[in-house]
């Protein structure tokens, strides 16, 4: 395990000064309402006053002991060719300084594989393996370990929201443009920089609309619980 300051310097020396955390619209709204990124472990235990969309890896992540961790991408995966970040269209862009003061690991592969040798043992090994063809690899996540329920948004620089150029959803509850507007309004009210990006609708599978853009119920606030 590495000190956050050490990983921050390591990344900056490689030319990476930002980290990205992608979310569904409803999850992003809950985070904005509560001014922090919440761990899935905390949300799972406190469904009465916070919210996060379920992920297919949840059971595996509980078994691996990473359910109270917070994962970041080193690059914005929406900006990598035609790739779609399957975690959602709302991308929180942080300064790498968000790692300072935390214990951090770097994954060797995606945890969904469920293996035990999940992390690099040294930053040198990470540097040698993570970067290929001048690009950081998708599976090599930066992880704040045992984040203590949440991290604040002090180092958040921007939220960018990805919407299709033509909506395929016929259900008004899954309207990507309404979801974008709600997130934008919340960012403006919270003095958080916001940007939106229109992408080809063919990039976003139809089955993802309810998860990406849906607001099936009220998103509760924490109400000072943390």
CORWO-V543490 format. One record per helix or strand of 2 or more residues. SS is the DSSP state (H for helix, E for strand). FROM is the first residue (numbers start at 1). LEN is the number of residues. If there is no record, write none. Layout:
# CORWO-V543490
ss: <SS	SS>
from: <FROM	FROM>
len: <LEN	LEN>
This chain:
# CORWO-V543490
ss: <E	H	E	H	E	H	H	E	H	E	H	E	H	H	E	E	E	E	E	H	H	E	H	H>
from: <2	4	18	25	36	40	58	70	77	90	96	103	111	123	131	135	142	150	156	172	176	194	201	206>
len: <2	10	6	10	3	6	7	4	3	6	4	5	3	8	2	2	3	3	9	3	14	6	3	8>
